[in-house]
């Protein structure tokens, strides 16, 4: 898609007022030149992307994986990811009790502030307030118990959603971003029935807030996710375990 994007930008120049009108014509011209017959499908994907509202949130939401008890190794891994472009991290460490999680969260929040990454804590609103984290990620169970936004508008409120009711409630109380899962089969929840992309797309049209596709996905699925109206990809295994050259 990158050569195509380059072609379109160079041909369209700065005439943004007639962007959509000119796009279809140029796209057809390009695809005929490359013998691509499905130019109209590509056009629809481009329009979907153009219609997405600008957002302060990145395309990737990294959820931390295992081994939080090995603190130094765990923290160094977070620094490595941030240094390689990760800017939004959900601190998930279900192996730890509340005290252990609080201690770890302090270190992670300090790293985030030092390296300019946003850290949202997992589920516990009290700890998020106490440590002044960048926000909190609500489980679907906690989400449905909230009658209003749990933190101020200066904080990020994320929520885990799995169905229409939860999505609607998240929007109602002022949640900023949601994860919608599982899109595909996942190792963390092997018994959960996948939504699939068609149902994901249908559900994504029900709310106006950014939705991260979650469940069995990696960065390689980002273009597909965007074409089905996801804001981006959230992942534990593929992002947390990513190796850098």
N, C-alpha and C positions, 0 to 999 in steps of 0.2 A: 504493500500500500504506500510505502514511502516515495517511490518514484512517481506514482500517480499524484500524491499530494504535492510534490515538488512541481510537477507539470502544471497542476491547477493554480498554484500560488503564483508561478511565474507568468502564466497567461492572464490571470485575473487582475494582477496588480493590486491597486488599492481601491478599486471600485466596489466597496462593501455594500452600498445601497442596492445594487443589482446582483448581489452574490448568488442567491438561489436561482435567479432567472438565468444567469450566465453559466452556473455550475452544470446544469443538466445538459446544455448544449456542448460545453467543453468536455464533459465526461463521456458523452456519446462519441464525440470526435476522437478522443484518446483511445477508447476501447475499440473503435473500428480500426484504428491504426494498428492496434495490438491483436486484432482478431478475437476480441472478447465479446461474446454475445450477451452476457448477463449484466450489461452496463446499468440497467435500471435498478437491479438489486443493490449494486454498489452505491448508486445515487441515494437510495433510501437510507443506507447506513450513514452516509455523509450528512444527510439532513437530520438524522437522529442526533448525531454528535453536535451539529451546529445549534440545535434547539436546546441542548442541555445548558442550564444556567451556570454561570461561573460559580466556583465554590472555593472556600478556603481549605478544603480537605483534599489530601493527596489521593491518588488512584490506588495506592496500596496501604492496607492496614495490617501491620504485622502483629500477630498474637504470639506471645512467648510460649516456648515449649517446656520440655522437662528439665530436670537437674537444677532446680533452684536452690537446693541444699549445698551445691558446690558454688558458693557465692562468688568467689573471685573469677572462676571460669564463666559463670553466668553473666556477671557484669561486663567482663571483657568482650563477651559475645554481643551484648547490647551495643557497646561502643563501636565494635566492628561494623555492625549493621548500620548504625547511624552515620558512620564515616563513609559508608557506601550508598548513602542517599535515603535511608529510611527516616521518615519524619513523624510518623504516627504509630505509637506502640501501645498495645493493650497488655498490661502486666497480669498474666494468668499463671497462677501458681497454686493449684488446688491441693497440692501435696502438703502445703504448709498450714499450720494453725494461724489464728488471728495475730498473735504476738510475732511469730516468725515472719508472717507476710508483711506486717507493719515495718519491721526492721529492714527487710529487703526493699520494700517500696521506697523508703527514705533514700537509700542508695541510688535506686533507679531514677527517682525524681531529680536528684542532684545531678545525675549524669545527663538527663534530658535538658535541664536548664543550662548546663555548661556547654552542651553540644547542639543546642537549638532544636530539640525534638520534643514533641508533645507526648506526655505519658498519661494514659487513662488507666485507672485502677479497676480491678475486677469486682463488680457487684457491691462492695461494701461502701455505702455512702458516708458512713461515720468516719472511716479511715481517710477517705478522699477529702473530707472537710478538714480533718485534723492535720493532715500533712500538706494541705493546700496543693493537691495535684492538679494537673490540667483538666481533669474530668474523671468520669466514672462510666463504666460499661455495666448496664443493668441486665441481669438474667431475665428471661421472659417471665419467670415467676414474680420477681421483684417489680418488674415493669408493671404488671397487671395490678399490683397492690398500690401503686402510686396514683394519687388523684391529681397531682400537680407536679410540675418540674421540680426535682429534688435539690438542685443547686442553682446558683445565680447564672445569668446569661453570659457571664465572663468565662464560665466553665463549659467543657464539652460534655454533653450527655449523649451516650451511645446506648443502644439497647439491642438485645438478641430477639429476633422475631422468626416465627415459623409459619404464621398463617395471617389471614386478612384481619382478624380481630385484633391481634397484637400490633400489626402495622398501624391500624387506625387509632388505637389507643396511644401508641408512641407519638403520632402526629398531634393528637389531641392535647397531650400534656406538655408539648414543646420539646421533644427529643430532637437533637441535632442530626444524628446519623444512626442508621440501623444496619445490622447484619441480617440477611435473610438466608436461612439454611434449613436442611442441606440441599444444595443444588445438585450435587452428585454424591455418590457413595463415599463415605469417609471412614478412616481408621479410628477416629476418636468416638464416633457414634455409628458403629457397624449395623445396628438394628434399625436405624432410622430410615424411613422411606424417602428417597430423593424427590425433590420437587420437579427436577428437569427444567430446561430452559424455557419451554413454552409457558408453564405455570408461573415461573419466575417473572417472565415478561408481563403476564396478566396481572399478577399481584403488584408489580412495580408501578403500574399505572394508577394504583389506588391512592398513593400519597405523593406529596411534592418534595419530601426531604430525601437527601442522598442515601442510596441503598448500596451496601457492599455485599456482593455475592460471596457466600461462604460454603465450604464443604467439598473436599476433593478437588480443589482448584489450585492453579499456580499462575505465575506471571504469564505463562504461555497462553492462558485463557482470557487475558485481559481484553483483547480486541473483540472476542466473542461476547464477553460480559457487557461491554459497552454497547454492542449492537442490540442487546436485549434490555437496554435501559438501566443497567447497573451503573452506579457512579464509579465503582472500582472493585477490586478483589481483596478479601480478607483471608488470611491463611495462617495456620499454625505450622504444619510440617514443611511446606514448600518454601516459605519465607524464612522461618526460624532456622531451618537446616541448610539454607543456601550457602554454597561455597563460593568464595571470591578468588579471582586470579591474582 
